[in-house]
Amino acid sequence: MIKKLYLLLVLIVLITSCNSPKLNGHYHVEWGNSNSFQTWNIKNNRMKINEPVCSDEKLICYGMPIKFKGDSIFIPWVDIIFEAAYYTDKNGVIYLKDNSNSSLKLVPKENCISSKDYFRNKKFTELKDFKLYKTYIMSGNSVFPIKRQNELIISKSKGKPFYIFNDNKISFNKRNNSFNIKKSSVDNKLWIHIDERVKLKEVTFILKEVYEKGYKIYFSQKEDIENDEQVVVFKKSILNIEKKKNSYHINSCEYCEKHPTKKIDSILKFKIFGLDSCLVKNKVTDFFQLRNHTVRFLKQNRITRLNTQIRLEINSNILFKEYLELITEIDFVNTALLGTTYRDSSDIDYKYISNKQFSYNRDSLEFEFPLRIQEVIKPF
């Protein structure tokens, strides 16, 4: 009798283990309608996020164990055990749904390449050590660089900048003060990828040309938190660029769809010396305080909200990655204002803004806080 029970138990264990999926390979974890995803590399049901899995079980780097029980899957994900019901379709896609009805998909993938390899695989030897920069504020949309409409890559080789436009190396022609870039066609989005060693002054003059040729500017930065296959691009909403002696003046207006043109009644002036070094109210401080000061000023009333210009006098000798930190910090002003109580009850938009701020539905609220920006880029 004991032997029969033992054999039955062994049989149950074997049947259960045979029915449990054995996951191996490279997966994209997708959620909702987002273009972003997270990469999971799995070997024998052990997972690492965005990293390869080791083969030695005794090493921590082997990965986090994925377990199955009945129709449920248990995944050590960041600092929780993610539990969800699952089923697998004929293509090997695993569908997950947890107790809160959040839905995820584990999609098996092959032949994926990292964004680093995307640049290195191009025909230009100068791009073998191309390095994108990542700010600590990741604003924008995650995209595959190969899916661009138009592309400008600016990097450095032997201390000198070089420029690649739509897979052709271009040079500045001193005779006509131009890179001779063709005017944009219907597909006029331009993703600009800039190496972390490039200086701001090595970007401004070609930025002026591509803008004047009709391209819509999108700067990129590295994405490696969720996956290493995409980059993050965000739009620079330029109104005009002017060259005045030794300076460039760039006027832009972000989130201005609802309030596109307004008279300027107030000017917030800041001087930018370098990374996290700026003059705010006659005191040298960091970009975080610049952002806080701007938020406090803009939220006061309707006039400060809609009729303020943020004027940035920027040292052209700083690295472009420092400039990128600055403009993403300024962009985050809008995000901060969405959750900062707006108190001007005399504003005709007050009720709408207040209701949106205290609800889960904040759609279109960002357009109540336009950012009118003027950059004066010059050496100092």
N, C-alpha and C positions, 0 to 999 in steps of 0.2 A: 504493500500500500504506500509506504514512504517512498519507495523507488518510483512508483507511478506518479506520485505528486511531484517529485523532483524532476522527472522527465517532462511532465506537463509544464512546469515552471520554465524549464530550459527552452521548451518549444515556444512558449509565449514570448520569451525574451528574444528568441531568434526571429520570430515573425514580426515583432515590433521593430526590431533593429533593421530588418530587411525593408520594412515599409517606410522607415524614416529617410527622408531625402539626404543625399550626400552632395553638398554644394562644393563646387570647385570652379574657379575662374574669376573673370573681371565683370563686375556688375555696376550699372548706374541705378542709384536709388532716386526715383522721381516722385514728386508730390504735386497735387493740384494741377494748375495750368502753368506752373512756373517753367521758365526756360532753363533754370538752374537745376543742378542735381548733385548728388554726393557719390563718390566712387568708393566701392567696397571691393577689396581683393580678398578672395576666399580660397582657402586650401583645407580640404578635409573638414569642412564645417567650422573653421576658425577664420576670423575676419579681422582685417586691418583697414581703417579708413584712409584712403588716399595714399597708401603705402604698400609695398610688397610684404608678403607673409613669409616668415622664416620657416625652416624645416625642423628645427630642434624644439621639441615640446617643452624642454626645461627652460627655454629662454622666454623672457617676457615678450620679446618681439614676435613670438609665434603668432599671436593674435588672440582675439576674444572668442570664446566658444559659443557657437550657435547651437541651440538644443530644440528638439521637437518633442511634443507630447500630444497625442491625438491630432486634432486639427489646429493646434496652436504652435506658434514659434516663439522662442525666447532668445532675445539678442541683447548682450551687454553693449549698450549704445551710449557713448560718452559717460555719463555718471548715473544712468538708470538701466534697469532691465526692461527692455521694450517687449511687451507681450501682445500678440495679435493673432487673430484667426488668419489662416492662409489657404490659398489653393494655387495650383500651378497649371498654366494652360499648355497647349500642345507645342508652343514655341519656347517653353522653358521660362516664361515670365512668371514671377511669383507675385501674387497680389496679397497685400496685407491690410487688415482692418482691425484697429484696436477698439477698446471699450467706448471711446469717445467718437467713434465712427470716422476717425482720421484715416485716410487711405494712402497707401504707399505702393510703389511697384519696384521690384528688383528685376531689372532688365539685363540679361546676359549680353555682353558685348565682346567684340574681337577687333584687333588691329587698331585700337585707339592710340592716339599719340598725344603727348603733353604739348602745351603751348610753347614750352621751351624748345622742343623738337620741331615744332612748326616753323620757328624762325631759323633754327640751325639747319633744317633740311632744304632751305632755299639755296640757290646757286651761288650766293655771294659768300666768299670765305670770311668777309668782315663780320658776318652775323653769327659766327661760331660761338662767340662769347656774349651774345646779345642778352641784356638783363633788363626786364621790366621791373618797375617799382610798385610796391603796394602801400597805400596809405592805411591808417588804422580805421578810417571811416570808409566803408565800402559802398559808396553810392553808385547807382547805375544799373545796367542790365548785364547779366552773364551771357556771353556769346562764344561761339566757336570762331576763332580768327579766320579760318578758311572760308567762312560764309560771308565775308565782307563784300560790299559793292565796290568800294574803292579803298585803297590802303596807302598810307605814307609811313615809312619806317625811318626814324632818325637815330643814328647810332654814332659810335666813335671808333676809329682805328688809328693807332699810333698817335693819339692825342688830337686828331682832326675829325670833325663831323663829316658824315656822309649821309646821303639822302636816297631812298629807294621809293619810287612812286609806281604803284601797280606793277611791281616786279621789274622795273627798269631803273637803273642807277642814273640819277640826274645831277647836274652841276649848275652852279650859279653863273650866269653869263653877265659879266661886268659891262658889256657894251649896251645892253638894253635893261640892265638891272632886273633880271628875271631868271627863273628856272625854266621858263618856256613850257609850263604846264598847260595842257589843253583845257578849254572850258568844259564844265561838267555837262553830262547828258542828262537824261531823265533820271538815271540812277546817280543821285548826287550826295549820298551819305559817304563821308570819308572818315575811316577809323585811323587815328594817328597813334602809332606806337613809338614811344621815346625811351631810349636807354637811360638808365639811372646816372650815367656819367656826363650826359649832355647838359649844357648850361642853357638858361632861359634865353639869353641873347642869341643863341644858335638856333632858336626856334621862331622868334618873332617875325623875321622877315619872310620866311616861307609860309608862315601862318597867314600873313597879310595877303600873299599871292593866292593861296588856295581859297581863301574867303572871297576875294575879288573875282575869282574864276567860277564862283557860284556853288562851291561845295559847303555842305552842312558839316560842321566840325564835331567830331566825337573823339575825346581823349580816352586812352585805355590805361588800365593798370592790371597788375598780376592778380589772378585768383588762385589761391592754393589752400583756402580753408575748407571748402566743400570738395573741390576737385582741382586737378592741375591741367585739365584739358581745355578750359575756357579762359577768356580774359573778361574783365569788366569794362564796359564802355559807357560813358556818360556824355550827354550833349552839352556843348558850349554855345549858348544862345547869343551869338554875336550880332550886334546891330550895325557896327561899323568899326573899322581900324584905320587910324591915320598915323603917318610918320611925320613927326615935327622935330627937325634938327636931329638931335641925338636921342630922341625918345619915341616910343610907340604908345599911342592912346587907343585902348580897346574899350569900347562901350558894349555892354551886354545887359540883357534883362531876362532873368530866370523866373519861371512861374508867372509870366505876365499875360497869359491868354485872356483872363477876365478884365484886367486893368492894364491894357497895353501902353497907353501914353498918358503920362501925368506930369504936371508942372513940378519941378524940383523946388521944394521949400526948405529942406534941411540937407546938410551934407555931413556925413560921418567920415572924418579924415584919419587914415592910418598910414604909417610909414613902415615898410617891410625891409628889414636888414638881412634876414636870412631865416633858416628854419627855427621856428618858435622864438623869433626875435623881432619884435615890432613895437612901435610907439603907439600907445593908447592913452589918451588924456595926459600927455607929457610924461608918461612913465613907460620905460622899456619893460615889456612883459612877453607872454607867449600867445600862440594862436587861440588857445582855449579861452583866455580872458578877452581877446578880441571878439570872439564869437559871443560870449556872455554879454559884453557891453552892447553889441549890436542888437541882440535879442531884447534886452531891457529897453533900449531906445525905441525899436520898431513897434513894440506892443503897447505903447502908451495910449495912442489915440488914432483916429482915422487919418489925420494929416501925416503923422510919423510913419504910420503903416503903409501909406500909399505914395507919399511925396518925398521920400528920402532917397538920397543917392549915397551909396557906399563907395568912397573914393580911396583907392589903394595906390600909394606911390611905392613901386617895387624896384629893388635893386636888380638890374638886368644881369649882374654877374653871379647870381645865385644859381644853383643847380635846378634843372627843371623839376626834379622830384620834390624840391622844397616848395616850388610854386604849386605843384600838384597838391601838396598837403594844405597849402593856403586856400586854394579854390574849393577843395572838398570841405574844409572847415567852414568857409562862407556858405556853401551850399547847405550845410547842416543847420544853419540859422533857420531856414525854412522849416525843417523837420522839428527843431526845438519849439518853434512858435505854434505848431499844431497842438502841442500838449501844454502850452503855457497859457494860463487863464487870461483872456482878453477882457478888459474892464471898461472900455469906453461905451457906456450904455447909450450915449447920444449918437453913436455911429449907426447909420441906416442898415448896415450889415451886421450889427451886434447880435441880434437874435439868431440869425442864421449861423454865425460863427460860434456863438455860445452853445447852441444845440448840437452842432457838429463836434465840438471839443468834448462834450460830455456824453457822447454816444460812441458806439462801436463803428458806426458808418461815417468815416471821415473822407469819403470820396469827394474829390474836387476842392477840399478845404485848403490845400496847398496854394491854390490860385488866389486866395484872400491875402497872401503874404508875399507879394512880388519882391524880388531882389534886383534893384537897379544899381548896376555896378560900373564904375569907371576905373580902369587900370592905367596908370602912367608908368610905363616900364622904361627905366633909364639907369645908367651907371652912377653909383655913388658909394 
